[in-house]
Amino acid sequence: MSTRDTIRPSGLSRRNRIERTINRFKQFRRIATRYEKRAENYSCRHKS
């Protein structure tokens, strides 16, 4: 018996929503990381 057979349809819908939300957060983190690696941000942050 697979795991999918033991989960109710309402549980699948909730799991799908949670997985999509997690993937959305991962995508935002990629964008933020890319923005922070820009040279102008780096030089401004490290000026003394």
LOKOL-724287 format. One record per residue (C-alpha): residue in one letter; x, y, z. Coordinates in nm, 3 decimals. Example, Ala and Ser with C-alpha at 12.3 -4.5 7.8 and 13.67 -1.06 7.14 Angstrom:
('A', (1.230, -0.450, 0.780))
('S', (1.367, -0.106, 0.714))
***
This chain:
('M', (0.000, 0.000, 0.000))
('S', (0.143, 0.337, -0.098))
('T', (0.133, 0.647, 0.117))
('R', (-0.098, 0.821, -0.129))
('D', (-0.364, 0.551, -0.075))
('T', (-0.379, 0.622, 0.299))
('I', (-0.427, 1.000, 0.273))
('R', (-0.781, 1.133, 0.239))
('P', (-0.858, 1.359, -0.059))
('S', (-0.894, 1.659, 0.173))
('G', (-0.547, 1.584, 0.307))
('L', (-0.407, 1.578, -0.045))
('S', (-0.555, 1.919, -0.116))
('R', (-0.400, 2.061, 0.202))
('R', (-0.064, 1.898, 0.129))
('N', (-0.068, 2.039, -0.224))
('R', (-0.136, 2.389, -0.091))
('I', (0.146, 2.361, 0.164))
('E', (0.395, 2.233, -0.094))
('R', (0.307, 2.517, -0.335))
('T', (0.354, 2.772, -0.055))
('I', (0.695, 2.629, 0.036))
('N', (0.803, 2.643, -0.330))
('R', (0.688, 3.006, -0.351))
('F', (0.905, 3.093, -0.048))
('K', (1.202, 2.916, -0.208))
('Q', (1.157, 3.124, -0.523))
('F', (1.147, 3.451, -0.325))
('R', (1.463, 3.349, -0.140))
('R', (1.641, 3.296, -0.473))
('I', (1.542, 3.644, -0.589))
('A', (1.655, 3.804, -0.260))
('T', (1.988, 3.620, -0.269))
('R', (2.052, 3.727, -0.627))
('Y', (1.971, 4.090, -0.541))
('E', (2.207, 4.089, -0.242))
('K', (2.498, 3.964, -0.455))
('R', (2.501, 4.275, -0.674))
('A', (2.832, 4.463, -0.664))
('E', (2.682, 4.799, -0.565))
('N', (2.514, 4.646, -0.260))
('Y', (2.834, 4.473, -0.160))
('S', (3.050, 4.785, -0.187))
('C', (2.803, 5.003, 0.006))
('R', (2.781, 4.756, 0.287))
('H', (3.158, 4.725, 0.336))
('K', (3.268, 5.089, 0.323))
('S', (3.436, 5.209, 0.641))
***
